[in-house]
Amino acid sequence: MSLMADDEQRMRSFYRDMLGLVEKEQSQSQFSYAFTHQDQPFLTLSFSGQKTAQQ
């Protein structure tokens, strides 16, 4: 699953620190998460640097 996000610091902190997911892979604008260090990533956050429209 991939999610677009706009606040890198808050989103990374939420998934890593609050939910306890492991950052497995990262690039300049994407971070992938797994449940443990042995698991394959199941979630990727993509940061475009642009805020999305709020509804």
C-alpha positions in Angstrom: 0.0 0.0 0.0 1.2 3.5 -0.8 0.2 6.8 0.8 0.9 10.3 -0.3 1.8 12.6 2.6 2.8 16.2 3.0 4.3 16.4 6.5 7.3 14.1 6.5 8.4 14.7 10.1 4.9 14.1 11.6 4.0 11.1 9.4 7.4 9.4 9.9 7.1 9.9 13.7 3.6 8.6 13.8 4.3 5.3 11.9 7.7 4.7 13.5 7.4 6.0 17.0 3.6 5.8 17.8 2.8 2.6 15.9 6.2 1.0 16.3 6.7 0.1 12.6 10.2 -0.4 11.3 11.5 1.8 8.5 13.0 -0.7 6.1 13.7 1.3 2.9 14.1 4.9 2.2 14.9 7.2 -0.6 14.8 11.0 -0.9 11.0 11.2 -0.9 9.8 7.7 0.1 9.9 5.6 3.3 8.7 1.9 3.5 7.6 0.3 6.7 7.3 -3.3 8.0 6.1 -4.8 11.3 9.6 -6.2 12.1 13.1 -6.1 10.7 12.6 -9.5 9.2 9.3 -8.7 7.4 9.0 -7.3 3.9 7.6 -3.7 3.7 3.9 -3.4 3.4 3.5 0.4 3.5 5.2 3.2 1.6 4.9 6.8 2.4 5.6 9.2 -0.5 6.3 12.9 0.1 5.9 15.2 -2.8 6.6 18.4 -0.9 3.1 19.6 -1.8 0.1 19.8 0.5 -3.0 18.0 -0.6 -6.3 19.8 -0.7 -8.5 19.3 2.4 -12.1 18.3 2.0 
